Amino acid sequence: MDATSVDIAYAVGKFRNAVPMTKSIKCTVAENALDYLLLAGEQAQDGSERLLKHALATLADGIELLLKARLEAHDWSLLFKDVDKAERAKFESGDFQSVTFDQSLKRLKNICGVDFDHSGFPILESLRQLRNRIRHFAVEVKSAQAQSIIANAYSFAIDFVATEITPNTTDDLEYEVNDLRKTLSTFKEFVAQRMKDIEAKLKSQTYSQHVQCPACLQDTLYAEGEKVTCAFCNFEADGESAAYAWADQNYPQSLKDSLIEPVVEECPECASMACVPAGHMKGASYTHVCLSCGETGDFQHCLRCNSLCPTDNVGDMCDSCREHIISGWD
């Protein structure tokens, strides 16, 4: 027997010892979801770029399964992409086309009454986009971005299990959730250390407000001079591109909705299409931040043309509309 054959025989024997052939592998949707999440943590902690990439895709799979577990708790038929084709036999065998990620979010909100606040949407959207690129295309993501996303996703998962899974299922998930908490602490330590490292830089950036970075999801994105930079993960982009990326993460819209009620609007100060309602996200005293020039203000829509303008403008109109009306009086 050559060396390769010995290695194969050893590997097969090791597998047989680990999983007896008479034992079946069985878990519920919720248990399967948490297992994926824990596997993602193990992959990320390996430290290699290769497994960090796979960790993000595994994490996205785990979150998607978690959403499906909540749908199943409400009604098993909601797991079918086409509910009209739901059959109990197909459900029990797993032989059906399951609900998509976007469908899961809509059904959880509209049918199950799950309230996804604005802190949850960016996490889910980031994972969905990253998973699609990893599974089907090329991908580039920095280590700091990846670890921050993992920390945010774990926090979301722990809260989601507590509020939506445990009260609605009979599964005993405490063991897995405890493991999830332990793994989360590792990534939280990284985030905390990174925030400490950039503290002086953040304090020196006083012209504009920091908003959530679309790459790492930390509130460390800063706009000045027609571009944005993130102190946490070093993400850089022009202001308008960053604004649309921010909107996609925080206020995902259909093309029709974006035309009717756009999230990204023209900045009253620099006229760039880069003004976003970041203040609403934080419940701050300001409403909008321009990710091109950095202008921050409490803005409203002009009663005449619907463009953004300061709330203290006379007549609740922008300067252009007010000047147009006044010129007509002359």
Buried (B, 14 or more C-beta within 10 A) or exposed (E): EEEEEEEEEEEEEEEEEEEEEEEEEEEBBBBBBBBBBBBBBEBBBEEEEEBBBBBBBBBBBBBBBBBBBBBBBBEBBBBBEEBEEBEEEEBEEEEBEBBEBEBBBEBBEEEBEBEBEEBBBBBBBBBBBBBBBBEEEEBEBBEBBBBBBBBBBBBBBBEBBEEBBBEBBEBEBEEBBEBBEEBBEBBBEBBEEBBEEBEEEBEEBEEBBBBBBBBBBBBBBBBBEBBBBBBBBBBEBBBBBBBBBBBBBBBBBEEEEBEEEEBBBBBBBBEBBBBBBBBBBBEEEBBBBBBBBBBBBEBBBBEBEEBBBBEEBEEBBBEBBBEEEEEEEE
